[in-house]
Structures are given as C-alpha cells and as structure tokens.
Amino acid sequence: MQWTCNCDGFCTGMCRYIRMEELVTSLFKDFLDVEEESDQGKMFHPTFITTVRALKVEPLNKLMAELKSTVNNGDVV
Ligand SMILES: [Zn+2]
C-alpha cells in the first residue's frame, strides 16, 4: 500500500508526519499493545519487536518506549 500526499497544491510535508503518527499509533494500538490469553490462561503479546543481539536489546527497548511516549503526547503508558 503506497502512501501519497493529498495536499492541494502547497505541501509543507506536515501531511507525512501526520500519517506517520497515525501509523505508529496503529502499530502500538493494533499490534504491539494487544494482549491475548493463551489456552493455559496466561496473557501474552502475539506481536512483538525484539532482537537476538544482546547489546541491542536495551537500546531497542528505549527506542520503543520513547516512540510510544511520542504518540501518547509524552504520557508514559
Ligand atoms: Zn502533503
């Protein structure tokens, strides 16, 4: 699915940031924050972003936390 700017005539580029915010919001709301209950009754996240590189785990977690806070107006959730 290709994104295209719908601005009429003069585009400041803001449309791209607005769309990016919608997409990142959806990434958390519709995927990463979704919890499901397993057959054993345990809650788990079926969709997650991770890395097998030990040195990258902490920086990735920090990045995701900051990304999430930016789409939640800085509120820690
Ligand atoms: Zn535009």
N, CA, C, O and the ligand as a Tripos MOL2 file, in Angstrom:
@<TRIPOS>MOLECULE
protein
  309   307    78     0     0
PROTEIN
NO_CHARGES

@<TRIPOS>ATOM
      1 N           0.8560   -1.1910    0.0000 N.3       1 MET1
      2 CA          0.0000    0.0000    0.0000 C.3       1 MET1
      3 C           0.8900    1.2380    0.0000 C.2       1 MET1
      4 O           1.6220    1.5160    0.9490 O.2       1 MET1
      5 N           0.7910    1.9630   -1.1060 N.am      2 GLN2
      6 CA          1.6560    3.1290   -1.2870 C.3       2 GLN2
      7 C           0.9810    4.3830   -0.7550 C.2       2 GLN2
      8 O          -0.1730    4.6620   -1.0800 O.2       2 GLN2
      9 N           1.7050    5.1390    0.0650 N.am      3 TRP3
     10 CA          1.1520    6.3860    0.5940 C.3       3 TRP3
     11 C           1.4410    7.5190   -0.3640 C.2       3 TRP3
     12 O           2.5470    7.6300   -0.8930 O.2       3 TRP3
     13 N           0.4300    8.3720   -0.5900 N.am      4 THR4
     14 CA          0.6510    9.5530   -1.4060 C.3       4 THR4
     15 C           0.0710   10.7800   -0.7060 C.2       4 THR4
     16 O          -0.9580   10.7040   -0.0340 O.2       4 THR4
     17 N           0.7410   11.8870   -0.8760 N.am      5 CYS5
     18 CA          0.3040   13.1580   -0.3210 C.3       5 CYS5
     19 C          -0.9620   13.6350   -1.0280 C.2       5 CYS5
     20 O          -1.0460   13.6130   -2.2560 O.2       5 CYS5
     21 N          -1.9380   14.0630   -0.2410 N.am      6 ASN6
     22 CA         -3.1870   14.5550   -0.8200 C.3       6 ASN6
     23 C          -3.3360   16.0670   -0.7160 C.2       6 ASN6
     24 O          -4.4140   16.6100   -0.9590 O.2       6 ASN6
     25 N          -2.2500   16.7420   -0.3550 N.am      7 CYS7
     26 CA         -2.3230   18.1880   -0.2210 C.3       7 CYS7
     27 C          -2.6560   18.8130   -1.5720 C.2       7 CYS7
     28 O          -2.1800   18.3750   -2.6200 O.2       7 CYS7
     29 N          -3.4780   19.8360   -1.5150 N.am      8 ASP8
     30 CA         -3.8890   20.5130   -2.7360 C.3       8 ASP8
     31 C          -2.9190   21.6530   -3.0160 C.2       8 ASP8
     32 O          -3.0060   22.7130   -2.3960 O.2       8 ASP8
     33 N          -2.0010   21.4370   -3.9460 N.am      9 GLY9
     34 CA         -1.0840   22.4940   -4.3380 C.3       9 GLY9
     35 C           0.1380   22.6270   -3.4510 C.2       9 GLY9
     36 O           1.2100   22.1300   -3.7970 O.2       9 GLY9
     37 N          -0.0070   23.2950   -2.3020 N.am     10 PHE10
     38 CA          1.1430   23.5880   -1.4550 C.3      10 PHE10
     39 C           1.2760   22.5700   -0.3280 C.2      10 PHE10
     40 O           0.4100   22.4680    0.5410 O.2      10 PHE10
     41 N           2.3760   21.8180   -0.3600 N.am     11 CYS11
     42 CA          2.6050   20.8030    0.6780 C.3      11 CYS11
     43 C           3.7870   21.2090    1.5450 C.2      11 CYS11
     44 O           4.8780   21.4650    1.0360 O.2      11 CYS11
     45 N           3.5700   21.2660    2.8520 N.am     12 THR12
     46 CA          4.6590   21.6150    3.7660 C.3      12 THR12
     47 C           5.3980   20.3720    4.2400 C.2      12 THR12
     48 O           6.4420   20.4800    4.8830 O.2      12 THR12
     49 N           4.8650   19.1880    3.9280 N.am     13 GLY13
     50 CA          5.4620   17.9530    4.4050 C.3      13 GLY13
     51 C           4.8270   17.4890    5.7110 C.2      13 GLY13
     52 O           5.0760   16.3770    6.1750 O.2      13 GLY13
     53 N           4.0030   18.3550    6.2970 N.am     14 MET14
     54 CA          3.3380   18.0410    7.5660 C.3      14 MET14
     55 C           2.4230   16.8190    7.4270 C.2      14 MET14
     56 O           2.2770   16.0270    8.3580 O.2      14 MET14
     57 N           1.8120   16.6830    6.2420 N.am     15 CYS15
     58 CA          0.9140   15.5560    5.9870 C.3      15 CYS15
     59 C           1.6220   14.2250    6.2210 C.2      15 CYS15
     60 O           1.0200   13.2700    6.7130 O.2      15 CYS15
     61 N           2.8940   14.1720    5.8680 N.am     16 ARG16
     62 CA          3.6710   12.9450    6.0200 C.3      16 ARG16
     63 C           3.8560   12.6140    7.5030 C.2      16 ARG16
     64 O           3.7850   11.4520    7.9010 O.2      16 ARG16
     65 N           4.0950   13.6560    8.3170 N.am     17 TYR17
     66 CA          4.2720   13.4380    9.7500 C.3      17 TYR17
     67 C           2.9690   13.0350   10.4230 C.2      17 TYR17
     68 O           2.9520   12.2190   11.3440 O.2      17 TYR17
     69 N           1.8780   13.6250    9.9430 N.am     18 ILE18
     70 CA          0.5620   13.2610   10.4870 C.3      18 ILE18
     71 C           0.2600   11.7990   10.1660 C.2      18 ILE18
     72 O          -0.2180   11.0520   11.0200 O.2      18 ILE18
     73 N           0.5420   11.4020    8.9290 N.am     19 ARG19
     74 CA          0.3080    9.9980    8.5340 C.3      19 ARG19
     75 C           1.2370    9.0710    9.3260 C.2      19 ARG19
     76 O           0.8300    7.9910    9.7550 O.2      19 ARG19
     77 N           2.4790    9.5010    9.5120 N.am     20 MET20
     78 CA          3.4380    8.6960   10.2720 C.3      20 MET20
     79 C           2.9290    8.4840   11.7030 C.2      20 MET20
     80 O           3.0410    7.3890   12.2530 O.2      20 MET20
     81 N           2.3690    9.5450   12.2980 N.am     21 GLU21
     82 CA          1.8310    9.4340   13.6530 C.3      21 GLU21
     83 C           0.6650    8.4540   13.6970 C.2      21 GLU21
     84 O           0.5440    7.6610   14.6310 O.2      21 GLU21
     85 N          -0.1960    8.5160   12.6750 N.am     22 GLU22
     86 CA         -1.3170    7.5680   12.6000 C.3      22 GLU22
     87 C          -0.8020    6.1350   12.5170 C.2      22 GLU22
     88 O          -1.3240    5.2340   13.1740 O.2      22 GLU22
     89 N           0.2210    5.9430   11.7070 N.am     23 LEU23
     90 CA          0.7630    4.5960   11.5240 C.3      23 LEU23
     91 C           1.4280    4.0760   12.7940 C.2      23 LEU23
     92 O           1.2460    2.9150   13.1620 O.2      23 LEU23
     93 N           2.1950    4.9290   13.4610 N.am     24 VAL24
     94 CA          2.8700    4.4930   14.6870 C.3      24 VAL24
     95 C           1.8470    4.2370   15.7900 C.2      24 VAL24
     96 O           1.9810    3.2940   16.5700 O.2      24 VAL24
     97 N           0.8120    5.0990   15.8460 N.am     25 THR25
     98 CA         -0.2650    4.8900   16.8170 C.3      25 THR25
     99 C          -0.9160    3.5370   16.5820 C.2      25 THR25
    100 O          -1.1730    2.7930   17.5290 O.2      25 THR25
    101 N          -1.1840    3.2180   15.3170 N.am     26 SER26
    102 CA         -1.7810    1.9360   14.9660 C.3      26 SER26
    103 C          -0.8410    0.7770   15.2820 C.2      26 SER26
    104 O          -1.2770   -0.2840   15.7280 O.2      26 SER26
    105 N           0.4460    0.9900   15.0470 N.am     27 LEU27
    106 CA          1.4330   -0.0570   15.3360 C.3      27 LEU27
    107 C           1.3470   -0.5020   16.8030 C.2      27 LEU27
    108 O           1.4010   -1.6940   17.1070 O.2      27 LEU27
    109 N           1.2110    0.4790   17.7020 N.am     28 PHE28
    110 CA          1.0940    0.1420   19.1270 C.3      28 PHE28
    111 C          -0.3070   -0.3600   19.4600 C.2      28 PHE28
    112 O          -0.4650   -1.4220   20.0610 O.2      28 PHE28
    113 N          -1.3320    0.4150   19.0640 N.am     29 LYS29
    114 CA         -2.7090    0.1160   19.4580 C.3      29 LYS29
    115 C          -3.2030   -1.2010   18.8630 C.2      29 LYS29
    116 O          -3.8350   -1.9980   19.5570 O.2      29 LYS29
    117 N          -2.9190   -1.4300   17.5920 N.am     30 ASP30
    118 CA         -3.4930   -2.5810   16.8920 C.3      30 ASP30
    119 C          -2.5920   -3.8160   16.8880 C.2      30 ASP30
    120 O          -3.0290   -4.9120   16.5380 O.2      30 ASP30
    121 N          -1.3170   -3.6260   17.2830 N.am     31 PHE31
    122 CA         -0.3980   -4.7650   17.2520 C.3      31 PHE31
    123 C           0.3640   -4.9670   18.5560 C.2      31 PHE31
    124 O           0.1240   -5.9320   19.2810 O.2      31 PHE31
    125 N           1.2920   -4.0430   18.8520 N.am     32 LEU32
    126 CA          2.2290   -4.2840   19.9430 C.3      32 LEU32
    127 C           1.5730   -4.2870   21.3250 C.2      32 LEU32
    128 O           2.0320   -4.9960   22.2200 O.2      32 LEU32
    129 N           0.5020   -3.5030   21.5110 N.am     33 ASP33
    130 CA         -0.1390   -3.4320   22.8290 C.3      33 ASP33
    131 C          -1.2320   -4.4820   23.0100 C.2      33 ASP33
    132 O          -1.7970   -4.6230   24.0950 O.2      33 ASP33
    133 N          -1.5220   -5.2180   21.9360 N.am     34 VAL34
    134 CA         -2.6010   -6.2100   22.0070 C.3      34 VAL34
    135 C          -2.1560   -7.4120   22.8470 C.2      34 VAL34
    136 O          -1.0990   -8.0000   22.6200 O.2      34 VAL34
    137 N          -2.9950   -7.7500   23.8150 N.am     35 GLU35
    138 CA         -2.7340   -8.9070   24.6660 C.3      35 GLU35
    139 C          -3.8050   -9.9600   24.4190 C.2      35 GLU35
    140 O          -4.9830   -9.6410   24.2510 O.2      35 GLU35
    141 N          -3.3900  -11.1840   24.3980 N.am     36 GLU36
    142 CA         -4.3330  -12.2910   24.2570 C.3      36 GLU36
    143 C          -4.0870  -13.2890   25.3750 C.2      36 GLU36
    144 O          -3.0150  -13.3340   25.9780 O.2      36 GLU36
    145 N          -5.1210  -14.0920   25.6330 N.am     37 GLU37
    146 CA         -4.9880  -15.1000   26.6800 C.3      37 GLU37
    147 C          -4.7210  -16.4520   26.0360 C.2      37 GLU37
    148 O          -5.4330  -16.8690   25.1220 O.2      37 GLU37
    149 N          -3.7020  -17.1220   26.5130 N.am     38 SER38
    150 CA         -3.3590  -18.4400   25.9690 C.3      38 SER38
    151 C          -4.3220  -19.4930   26.4990 C.2      38 SER38
    152 O          -5.1150  -19.2240   27.4010 O.2      38 SER38
    153 N          -4.2480  -20.6910   25.9330 N.am     39 ASP39
    154 CA         -5.0930  -21.7900   26.3940 C.3      39 ASP39
    155 C          -4.8270  -22.1160   27.8580 C.2      39 ASP39
    156 O          -5.6920  -22.6360   28.5640 O.2      39 ASP39
    157 N          -3.6060  -21.7980   28.3010 N.am     40 GLN40
    158 CA         -3.2410  -22.0460   29.7020 C.3      40 GLN40
    159 C          -3.6600  -20.8960   30.6240 C.2      40 GLN40
    160 O          -3.3830  -20.9140   31.8230 O.2      40 GLN40
    161 N          -4.3310  -19.9010   30.0440 N.am     41 GLY41
    162 CA         -4.8170  -18.7920   30.8500 C.3      41 GLY41
    163 C          -3.7980  -17.6970   31.1030 C.2      41 GLY41
    164 O          -4.0280  -16.8100   31.9240 O.2      41 GLY41
    165 N          -2.6590  -17.7540   30.3930 N.am     42 LYS42
    166 CA         -1.6260  -16.7230   30.5670 C.3      42 LYS42
    167 C          -1.7910  -15.6390   29.5150 C.2      42 LYS42
    168 O          -2.0850  -15.9270   28.3540 O.2      42 LYS42
    169 N          -1.5990  -14.3790   29.9320 N.am     43 MET43
    170 CA         -1.6830  -13.2780   28.9860 C.3      43 MET43
    171 C          -0.3530  -13.1600   28.2440 C.2      43 MET43
    172 O           0.7210  -13.3060   28.8290 O.2      43 MET43
    173 N          -0.4500  -12.8950   26.9540 N.am     44 PHE44
    174 CA          0.7680  -12.7270   26.1730 C.3      44 PHE44
    175 C           0.5200  -11.7730   25.0130 C.2      44 PHE44
    176 O          -0.6220  -11.5390   24.6180 O.2      44 PHE44
    177 N           1.6080  -11.2260   24.4730 N.am     45 HIS45
    178 CA          1.5350  -10.3440   23.3140 C.3      45 HIS45
    179 C           1.8790  -11.1650   22.0670 C.2      45 HIS45
    180 O           3.0230  -11.5860   21.8990 O.2      45 HIS45
    181 N           0.8800  -11.3960   21.1820 N.am     46 PRO46
    182 CA          1.1570  -12.1900   19.9890 C.3      46 PRO46
    183 C           2.0930  -11.4830   19.0020 C.2      46 PRO46
    184 O           2.7520  -12.1330   18.1910 O.2      46 PRO46
    185 N           2.1460  -10.1610   19.0750 N.am     47 THR47
    186 CA          3.0180   -9.4020   18.1670 C.3      47 THR47
    187 C           4.0300   -8.6260   18.9940 C.2      47 THR47
    188 O           3.6580   -7.8810   19.9000 O.2      47 THR47
    189 N           5.2900   -8.7970   18.6870 N.am     48 PHE48
    190 CA          6.3050   -8.0560   19.4290 C.3      48 PHE48
    191 C           7.5200   -7.8210   18.5440 C.2      48 PHE48
    192 O           7.7460   -8.5240   17.5590 O.2      48 PHE48
    193 N           8.2930   -6.8130   18.9270 N.am     49 ILE49
    194 CA          9.5220   -6.4990   18.2050 C.3      49 ILE49
    195 C          10.6820   -6.7930   19.1410 C.2      49 ILE49
    196 O          10.7320   -6.2870   20.2620 O.2      49 ILE49
    197 N          11.5970   -7.6000   18.6820 N.am     50 THR50
    198 CA         12.7160   -7.9560   19.5380 C.3      50 THR50
    199 C          13.9570   -8.1900   18.6840 C.2      50 THR50
    200 O          13.9040   -8.1360   17.4560 O.2      50 THR50
    201 N          15.0500   -8.4460   19.3470 N.am     51 THR51
    202 CA         16.2960   -8.7280   18.6500 C.3      51 THR51
    203 C          17.0370   -9.8390   19.3890 C.2      51 THR51
    204 O          16.9080   -9.9820   20.6050 O.2      51 THR51
    205 N          17.8040  -10.6130   18.6510 N.am     52 VAL52
    206 CA         18.6150  -11.6540   19.2840 C.3      52 VAL52
    207 C          19.9930  -11.1120   19.6440 C.2      52 VAL52
    208 O          20.7990  -11.8240   20.2420 O.2      52 VAL52
    209 N          20.2730   -9.8630   19.2870 N.am     53 ARG53
    210 CA         21.5640   -9.2510   19.6180 C.3      53 ARG53
    211 C          21.4970   -8.6580   21.0150 C.2      53 ARG53
    212 O          20.8320   -7.6460   21.2350 O.2      53 ARG53
    213 N          22.1840   -9.2860   21.9520 N.am     54 ALA54
    214 CA         22.1100   -8.8930   23.3590 C.3      54 ALA54
    215 C          22.3980   -7.4070   23.5660 C.2      54 ALA54
    216 O          21.7300   -6.7500   24.3650 O.2      54 ALA54
    217 N          23.3790   -6.8810   22.8570 N.am     55 LEU55
    218 CA         23.7540   -5.4840   23.0310 C.3      55 LEU55
    219 C          22.7080   -4.5170   22.4860 C.2      55 LEU55
    220 O          22.7260   -3.3290   22.8090 O.2      55 LEU55
    221 N          21.8030   -5.0250   21.6660 N.am     56 LYS56
    222 CA         20.7760   -4.1770   21.0550 C.3      56 LYS56
    223 C          19.4610   -4.1890   21.8200 C.2      56 LYS56
    224 O          18.5770   -3.3760   21.5460 O.2      56 LYS56
    225 N          19.3220   -5.1000   22.7750 N.am     57 VAL57
    226 CA         18.0480   -5.2450   23.4910 C.3      57 VAL57
    227 C          17.6720   -3.9560   24.2200 C.2      57 VAL57
    228 O          16.5710   -3.4380   24.0380 O.2      57 VAL57
    229 N          18.5700   -3.4460   25.0300 N.am     58 GLU58
    230 CA         18.2860   -2.2450   25.8170 C.3      58 GLU58
    231 C          18.0470   -1.0150   24.9230 C.2      58 GLU58
    232 O          17.0580   -0.3090   25.1210 O.2      58 GLU58
    233 N          18.9320   -0.7430   23.9420 N.am     59 PRO59
    234 CA         18.6590    0.4010   23.0580 C.3      59 PRO59
    235 C          17.3280    0.2700   22.3130 C.2      59 PRO59
    236 O          16.6310    1.2660   22.1150 O.2      59 PRO59
    237 N          16.9720   -0.9410   21.9010 N.am     60 LEU60
    238 CA         15.7060   -1.1510   21.2000 C.3      60 LEU60
    239 C          14.5330   -0.8830   22.1390 C.2      60 LEU60
    240 O          13.5580   -0.2370   21.7530 O.2      60 LEU60
    241 N          14.6290   -1.3780   23.3700 N.am     61 ASN61
    242 CA         13.5600   -1.1330   24.3450 C.3      61 ASN61
    243 C          13.3980    0.3610   24.6200 C.2      61 ASN61
    244 O          12.2790    0.8600   24.7400 O.2      61 ASN61
    245 N          14.5250    1.0690   24.7190 N.am     62 LYS62
    246 CA         14.4710    2.5240   24.9400 C.3      62 LYS62
    247 C          13.8220    3.2270   23.7560 C.2      62 LYS62
    248 O          12.9840    4.1120   23.9250 O.2      62 LYS62
    249 N          14.2230    2.8210   22.5580 N.am     63 LEU63
    250 CA         13.6540    3.4200   21.3460 C.3      63 LEU63
    251 C          12.1450    3.2110   21.3080 C.2      63 LEU63
    252 O          11.3920    4.1460   21.0350 O.2      63 LEU63
    253 N          11.6990    1.9790   21.5810 N.am     64 MET64
    254 CA         10.2710    1.6800   21.5220 C.3      64 MET64
    255 C           9.5100    2.4490   22.5910 C.2      64 MET64
    256 O           8.4010    2.9230   22.3430 O.2      64 MET64
    257 N          10.0960    2.5780   23.7860 N.am     65 ALA65
    258 CA          9.4440    3.3170   24.8680 C.3      65 ALA65
    259 C           9.2990    4.7890   24.4930 C.2      65 ALA65
    260 O           8.2530    5.3960   24.7210 O.2      65 ALA65
    261 N          10.3640    5.3610   23.9110 N.am     66 GLU66
    262 CA         10.2970    6.7710   23.5150 C.3      66 GLU66
    263 C           9.3200    6.9620   22.3600 C.2      66 GLU66
    264 O           8.5670    7.9360   22.3280 O.2      66 GLU66
    265 N           9.3370    6.0330   21.4200 N.am     67 LEU67
    266 CA          8.4100    6.0940   20.2890 C.3      67 LEU67
    267 C           6.9740    6.0770   20.7890 C.2      67 LEU67
    268 O           6.1320    6.8450   20.3230 O.2      67 LEU67
    269 N           6.7060    5.1960   21.7370 N.am     68 LYS68
    270 CA          5.3570    5.0820   22.2800 C.3      68 LYS68
    271 C           4.9550    6.3590   23.0220 C.2      68 LYS68
    272 O           3.8120    6.8060   22.9260 O.2      68 LYS68
    273 N           5.8890    6.9320   23.7490 N.am     69 SER69
    274 CA          5.5650    8.1480   24.5050 C.3      69 SER69
    275 C           5.3290    9.3310   23.5730 C.2      69 SER69
    276 O           4.5560   10.2310   23.9010 O.2      69 SER69
    277 N           5.9880    9.3390   22.4130 N.am     70 THR70
    278 CA          5.7610   10.4490   21.4860 C.3      70 THR70
    279 C           4.3670   10.3950   20.8670 C.2      70 THR70
    280 O           3.7790   11.4370   20.5800 O.2      70 THR70
    281 N           3.8370    9.2020   20.6600 N.am     71 VAL71
    282 CA          2.4880    9.1190   20.0980 C.3      71 VAL71
    283 C           1.4250    9.2340   21.1740 C.2      71 VAL71
    284 O           0.2380    9.3280   20.8590 O.2      71 VAL71
    285 N           1.8270    9.2270   22.4400 N.am     72 ASN72
    286 CA          0.8720    9.4050   23.5330 C.3      72 ASN72
    287 C           1.0660   10.7760   24.1800 C.2      72 ASN72
    288 O           0.8020   10.9510   25.3690 O.2      72 ASN72
    289 N           1.5200   11.7300   23.4000 N.am     73 ASN73
    290 CA          1.7260   13.1050   23.8720 C.3      73 ASN73
    291 C           2.6350   13.1730   25.0900 C.2      73 ASN73
    292 O           2.4590   14.0250   25.9600 O.2      73 ASN73
    293 N           3.5880   12.2860   25.1440 N.am     74 GLY74
    294 CA          4.5560   12.3220   26.2280 C.3      74 GLY74
    295 C           4.1030   11.6040   27.4840 C.2      74 GLY74
    296 O           4.8650   11.4940   28.4450 O.2      74 GLY74
    297 N           2.8620   11.1110   27.4890 N.am     75 ASP75
    298 CA          2.3830   10.3880   28.6660 C.3      75 ASP75
    299 C           3.0080    9.0040   28.7000 C.2      75 ASP75
    300 O           3.0090    8.2940   27.6940 O.2      75 ASP75
    301 N           3.5330    8.6230   29.8380 N.am     76 VAL76
    302 CA          4.0740    7.2760   29.9910 C.3      76 VAL76
    303 C           2.9050    6.3270   30.2250 C.2      76 VAL76
    304 O           2.1210    6.4890   31.1600 O.2      76 VAL76
    305 N           2.8130    5.3300   29.3470 N.am     77 VAL77
    306 CA          1.7020    4.3640   29.4980 C.3      77 VAL77
    307 C           2.2470    2.9570   29.6650 C.2      77 VAL77
    308 O           1.4750    2.0090   29.8050 O.2      77 VAL77
    309 ZN          1.2910   16.9790    1.6050 Zn       78 ZN78
@<TRIPOS>BOND
     1     1     2 1
     2     2     3 1
     3     3     4 2
     4     3     5 am
     5     5     6 1
     6     6     7 1
     7     7     8 2
     8     7     9 am
     9     9    10 1
    10    10    11 1
    11    11    12 2
    12    11    13 am
    13    13    14 1
    14    14    15 1
    15    15    16 2
    16    15    17 am
    17    17    18 1
    18    18    19 1
    19    19    20 2
    20    19    21 am
    21    21    22 1
    22    22    23 1
    23    23    24 2
    24    23    25 am
    25    25    26 1
    26    26    27 1
    27    27    28 2
    28    27    29 am
    29    29    30 1
    30    30    31 1
    31    31    32 2
    32    31    33 am
    33    33    34 1
    34    34    35 1
    35    35    36 2
    36    35    37 am
    37    37    38 1
    38    38    39 1
    39    39    40 2
    40    39    41 am
    41    41    42 1
    42    42    43 1
    43    43    44 2
    44    43    45 am
    45    45    46 1
    46    46    47 1
    47    47    48 2
    48    47    49 am
    49    49    50 1
    50    50    51 1
    51    51    52 2
    52    51    53 am
    53    53    54 1
    54    54    55 1
    55    55    56 2
    56    55    57 am
    57    57    58 1
    58    58    59 1
    59    59    60 2
    60    59    61 am
    61    61    62 1
    62    62    63 1
    63    63    64 2
    64    63    65 am
    65    65    66 1
    66    66    67 1
    67    67    68 2
    68    67    69 am
    69    69    70 1
    70    70    71 1
    71    71    72 2
    72    71    73 am
    73    73    74 1
    74    74    75 1
    75    75    76 2
    76    75    77 am
    77    77    78 1
    78    78    79 1
    79    79    80 2
    80    79    81 am
    81    81    82 1
    82    82    83 1
    83    83    84 2
    84    83    85 am
    85    85    86 1
    86    86    87 1
    87    87    88 2
    88    87    89 am
    89    89    90 1
    90    90    91 1
    91    91    92 2
    92    91    93 am
    93    93    94 1
    94    94    95 1
    95    95    96 2
    96    95    97 am
    97    97    98 1
    98    98    99 1
    99    99   100 2
   100    99   101 am
   101   101   102 1
   102   102   103 1
   103   103   104 2
   104   103   105 am
   105   105   106 1
   106   106   107 1
   107   107   108 2
   108   107   109 am
   109   109   110 1
   110   110   111 1
   111   111   112 2
   112   111   113 am
   113   113   114 1
   114   114   115 1
   115   115   116 2
   116   115   117 am
   117   117   118 1
   118   118   119 1
   119   119   120 2
   120   119   121 am
   121   121   122 1
   122   122   123 1
   123   123   124 2
   124   123   125 am
   125   125   126 1
   126   126   127 1
   127   127   128 2
   128   127   129 am
   129   129   130 1
   130   130   131 1
   131   131   132 2
   132   131   133 am
   133   133   134 1
   134   134   135 1
   135   135   136 2
   136   135   137 am
   137   137   138 1
   138   138   139 1
   139   139   140 2
   140   139   141 am
   141   141   142 1
   142   142   143 1
   143   143   144 2
   144   143   145 am
   145   145   146 1
   146   146   147 1
   147   147   148 2
   148   147   149 am
   149   149   150 1
   150   150   151 1
   151   151   152 2
   152   151   153 am
   153   153   154 1
   154   154   155 1
   155   155   156 2
   156   155   157 am
   157   157   158 1
   158   158   159 1
   159   159   160 2
   160   159   161 am
   161   161   162 1
   162   162   163 1
   163   163   164 2
   164   163   165 am
   165   165   166 1
   166   166   167 1
   167   167   168 2
   168   167   169 am
   169   169   170 1
   170   170   171 1
   171   171   172 2
   172   171   173 am
   173   173   174 1
   174   174   175 1
   175   175   176 2
   176   175   177 am
   177   177   178 1
   178   178   179 1
   179   179   180 2
   180   179   181 am
   181   181   182 1
   182   182   183 1
   183   183   184 2
   184   183   185 am
   185   185   186 1
   186   186   187 1
   187   187   188 2
   188   187   189 am
   189   189   190 1
   190   190   191 1
   191   191   192 2
   192   191   193 am
   193   193   194 1
   194   194   195 1
   195   195   196 2
   196   195   197 am
   197   197   198 1
   198   198   199 1
   199   199   200 2
   200   199   201 am
   201   201   202 1
   202   202   203 1
   203   203   204 2
   204   203   205 am
   205   205   206 1
   206   206   207 1
   207   207   208 2
   208   207   209 am
   209   209   210 1
   210   210   211 1
   211   211   212 2
   212   211   213 am
   213   213   214 1
   214   214   215 1
   215   215   216 2
   216   215   217 am
   217   217   218 1
   218   218   219 1
   219   219   220 2
   220   219   221 am
   221   221   222 1
   222   222   223 1
   223   223   224 2
   224   223   225 am
   225   225   226 1
   226   226   227 1
   227   227   228 2
   228   227   229 am
   229   229   230 1
   230   230   231 1
   231   231   232 2
   232   231   233 am
   233   233   234 1
   234   234   235 1
   235   235   236 2
   236   235   237 am
   237   237   238 1
   238   238   239 1
   239   239   240 2
   240   239   241 am
   241   241   242 1
   242   242   243 1
   243   243   244 2
   244   243   245 am
   245   245   246 1
   246   246   247 1
   247   247   248 2
   248   247   249 am
   249   249   250 1
   250   250   251 1
   251   251   252 2
   252   251   253 am
   253   253   254 1
   254   254   255 1
   255   255   256 2
   256   255   257 am
   257   257   258 1
   258   258   259 1
   259   259   260 2
   260   259   261 am
   261   261   262 1
   262   262   263 1
   263   263   264 2
   264   263   265 am
   265   265   266 1
   266   266   267 1
   267   267   268 2
   268   267   269 am
   269   269   270 1
   270   270   271 1
   271   271   272 2
   272   271   273 am
   273   273   274 1
   274   274   275 1
   275   275   276 2
   276   275   277 am
   277   277   278 1
   278   278   279 1
   279   279   280 2
   280   279   281 am
   281   281   282 1
   282   282   283 1
   283   283   284 2
   284   283   285 am
   285   285   286 1
   286   286   287 1
   287   287   288 2
   288   287   289 am
   289   289   290 1
   290   290   291 1
   291   291   292 2
   292   291   293 am
   293   293   294 1
   294   294   295 1
   295   295   296 2
   296   295   297 am
   297   297   298 1
   298   298   299 1
   299   299   300 2
   300   299   301 am
   301   301   302 1
   302   302   303 1
   303   303   304 2
   304   303   305 am
   305   305   306 1
   306   306   307 1
   307   307   308 2
@<TRIPOS>SUBSTRUCTURE
     1 MET1         2 RESIDUE 1 A MET
     2 GLN2         6 RESIDUE 1 A GLN
     3 TRP3        10 RESIDUE 1 A TRP
     4 THR4        14 RESIDUE 1 A THR
     5 CYS5        18 RESIDUE 1 A CYS
     6 ASN6        22 RESIDUE 1 A ASN
     7 CYS7        26 RESIDUE 1 A CYS
     8 ASP8        30 RESIDUE 1 A ASP
     9 GLY9        34 RESIDUE 1 A GLY
    10 PHE10       38 RESIDUE 1 A PHE
    11 CYS11       42 RESIDUE 1 A CYS
    12 THR12       46 RESIDUE 1 A THR
    13 GLY13       50 RESIDUE 1 A GLY
    14 MET14       54 RESIDUE 1 A MET
    15 CYS15       58 RESIDUE 1 A CYS
    16 ARG16       62 RESIDUE 1 A ARG
    17 TYR17       66 RESIDUE 1 A TYR
    18 ILE18       70 RESIDUE 1 A ILE
    19 ARG19       74 RESIDUE 1 A ARG
    20 MET20       78 RESIDUE 1 A MET
    21 GLU21       82 RESIDUE 1 A GLU
    22 GLU22       86 RESIDUE 1 A GLU
    23 LEU23       90 RESIDUE 1 A LEU
    24 VAL24       94 RESIDUE 1 A VAL
    25 THR25       98 RESIDUE 1 A THR
    26 SER26      102 RESIDUE 1 A SER
    27 LEU27      106 RESIDUE 1 A LEU
    28 PHE28      110 RESIDUE 1 A PHE
    29 LYS29      114 RESIDUE 1 A LYS
    30 ASP30      118 RESIDUE 1 A ASP
    31 PHE31      122 RESIDUE 1 A PHE
    32 LEU32      126 RESIDUE 1 A LEU
    33 ASP33      130 RESIDUE 1 A ASP
    34 VAL34      134 RESIDUE 1 A VAL
    35 GLU35      138 RESIDUE 1 A GLU
    36 GLU36      142 RESIDUE 1 A GLU
    37 GLU37      146 RESIDUE 1 A GLU
    38 SER38      150 RESIDUE 1 A SER
    39 ASP39      154 RESIDUE 1 A ASP
    40 GLN40      158 RESIDUE 1 A GLN
    41 GLY41      162 RESIDUE 1 A GLY
    42 LYS42      166 RESIDUE 1 A LYS
    43 MET43      170 RESIDUE 1 A MET
    44 PHE44      174 RESIDUE 1 A PHE
    45 HIS45      178 RESIDUE 1 A HIS
    46 PRO46      182 RESIDUE 1 A PRO
    47 THR47      186 RESIDUE 1 A THR
    48 PHE48      190 RESIDUE 1 A PHE
    49 ILE49      194 RESIDUE 1 A ILE
    50 THR50      198 RESIDUE 1 A THR
    51 THR51      202 RESIDUE 1 A THR
    52 VAL52      206 RESIDUE 1 A VAL
    53 ARG53      210 RESIDUE 1 A ARG
    54 ALA54      214 RESIDUE 1 A ALA
    55 LEU55      218 RESIDUE 1 A LEU
    56 LYS56      222 RESIDUE 1 A LYS
    57 VAL57      226 RESIDUE 1 A VAL
    58 GLU58      230 RESIDUE 1 A GLU
    59 PRO59      234 RESIDUE 1 A PRO
    60 LEU60      238 RESIDUE 1 A LEU
    61 ASN61      242 RESIDUE 1 A ASN
    62 LYS62      246 RESIDUE 1 A LYS
    63 LEU63      250 RESIDUE 1 A LEU
    64 MET64      254 RESIDUE 1 A MET
    65 ALA65      258 RESIDUE 1 A ALA
    66 GLU66      262 RESIDUE 1 A GLU
    67 LEU67      266 RESIDUE 1 A LEU
    68 LYS68      270 RESIDUE 1 A LYS
    69 SER69      274 RESIDUE 1 A SER
    70 THR70      278 RESIDUE 1 A THR
    71 VAL71      282 RESIDUE 1 A VAL
    72 ASN72      286 RESIDUE 1 A ASN
    73 ASN73      290 RESIDUE 1 A ASN
    74 GLY74      294 RESIDUE 1 A GLY
    75 ASP75      298 RESIDUE 1 A ASP
    76 VAL76      302 RESIDUE 1 A VAL
    77 VAL77      306 RESIDUE 1 A VAL
    78 ZN78       309 GROUP 0 **** ****
